[in-house]
Amino acid sequence: MEILVYLSALILGFFVSGYMAVGFETGVELTYPETEFNSSGVLNSVSQTTGGLFTLLFTYILEITNDFWTNICMVVLLVIGTILTAFTKNVRKRQDALQQHKSVTENKAAKY
């Protein structure tokens, strides 16, 4: 049984690292014209803070109930996160600004 816990943690860690890169890119797109450093810093600090708070919360739930209800609470939070992710608009502010800049530059170069 213990090997299943380690295996699931390994698989989760593998896929979460890719999801974080997409999250950083989405954060940069949503907060454009702010710099990447600001949005990445906020995302890092929020993820670290919520990770610590969730650890404390789930430890408390585990102490007053059992592991079944703790896992149910985690699943509920994951479902809420999935729903919020699904309803996030595909905003491309930075890419649109870059494309507009390229077209203006190409038009200027075509004139000469």
C-alpha positions as CSV (number, residue, x, y, z in Angstrom):
1,M,0.0,0.0,0.0
2,E,2.8,2.4,0.8
3,I,4.3,2.0,-2.7
4,L,1.0,3.3,-4.2
5,V,1.4,6.5,-2.1
6,Y,4.9,7.0,-3.4
7,L,3.9,6.2,-7.0
8,S,0.9,8.6,-7.0
9,A,3.1,11.3,-5.5
10,L,5.7,10.7,-8.2
11,I,3.0,10.9,-11.0
12,L,1.4,14.0,-9.5
13,G,4.7,15.8,-9.2
14,F,5.6,15.0,-12.7
15,F,2.4,16.4,-14.2
16,V,2.1,19.4,-11.8
17,S,5.4,20.7,-12.9
18,G,4.2,21.1,-16.5
19,Y,0.9,22.6,-15.3
20,M,2.8,25.3,-13.4
21,A,4.6,26.4,-16.5
22,V,1.3,26.8,-18.3
23,G,0.0,28.7,-15.2
24,F,2.9,31.1,-15.3
25,E,2.4,31.8,-19.0
26,T,-1.3,32.4,-18.4
27,G,-0.5,34.7,-15.6
28,V,1.9,36.7,-17.8
29,E,-0.8,36.9,-20.5
30,L,-3.5,38.0,-18.1
31,T,-1.4,40.7,-16.4
32,Y,0.3,42.2,-19.6
33,P,1.7,45.1,-19.6
34,E,3.1,44.2,-16.2
35,T,6.4,42.5,-16.3
36,E,6.8,38.7,-16.1
37,F,8.6,39.0,-12.8
38,N,5.6,40.5,-11.0
39,S,3.1,37.9,-12.1
40,S,5.5,35.0,-11.6
41,G,6.5,36.4,-8.1
42,V,2.9,36.7,-7.1
43,L,2.0,33.2,-8.4
44,N,5.0,31.7,-6.5
45,S,4.2,33.5,-3.3
46,V,0.5,32.6,-3.4
47,S,1.3,28.9,-4.2
48,Q,3.7,28.7,-1.3
49,T,1.3,30.4,1.1
50,T,-1.7,28.3,0.1
51,G,0.4,25.1,0.2
52,G,1.4,25.9,3.8
53,L,-2.2,26.8,4.8
54,F,-3.6,23.7,3.1
55,T,-1.0,21.5,5.0
56,L,-2.2,23.0,8.3
57,L,-5.8,22.7,7.3
58,F,-5.6,19.1,6.2
59,T,-3.5,18.1,9.2
60,Y,-6.2,19.6,11.4
61,I,-9.0,17.7,9.5
62,L,-6.9,14.5,9.7
63,E,-6.6,14.9,13.5
64,I,-10.3,15.5,14.1
65,T,-11.7,13.0,11.6
66,N,-10.0,10.3,9.5
67,D,-8.1,10.1,6.2
68,F,-11.3,9.5,4.2
69,W,-12.7,12.9,5.0
70,T,-9.3,14.6,4.5
71,N,-9.1,13.1,1.0
72,I,-12.7,14.1,0.3
73,C,-11.8,17.7,1.2
74,M,-8.7,17.6,-1.1
75,V,-10.8,16.2,-4.0
76,V,-13.4,18.9,-3.5
77,L,-10.7,21.6,-3.7
78,L,-9.2,20.0,-6.8
79,V,-12.6,19.9,-8.5
80,I,-13.1,23.6,-7.6
81,G,-9.7,24.4,-9.1
82,T,-10.5,22.4,-12.2
83,I,-13.7,24.3,-12.7
84,L,-12.0,27.7,-12.2
85,T,-9.3,26.6,-14.7
86,A,-11.9,25.6,-17.3
87,F,-13.7,28.9,-17.1
88,T,-10.5,31.0,-17.4
89,K,-10.7,33.0,-20.6
90,N,-8.0,32.6,-23.2
91,V,-6.6,36.1,-23.1
92,R,-3.6,36.8,-25.3
93,K,-2.7,40.4,-24.5
94,R,1.0,40.0,-24.8
95,Q,0.9,37.9,-28.0
96,D,-1.5,40.3,-29.6
97,A,0.7,43.3,-28.7
98,L,3.7,41.5,-30.1
99,Q,1.9,40.6,-33.4
100,Q,0.7,44.2,-33.7
101,H,4.3,45.4,-33.2
102,K,5.6,43.0,-35.8
103,S,3.0,44.2,-38.4
104,V,3.8,47.8,-37.8
105,T,7.6,47.1,-38.1
106,E,7.0,45.1,-41.3
107,N,4.9,47.9,-42.8
108,K,7.6,50.4,-42.1
109,A,10.2,48.1,-43.6
110,A,8.1,47.6,-46.7
111,K,7.9,51.4,-47.3
112,Y,11.7,51.7,-47.7
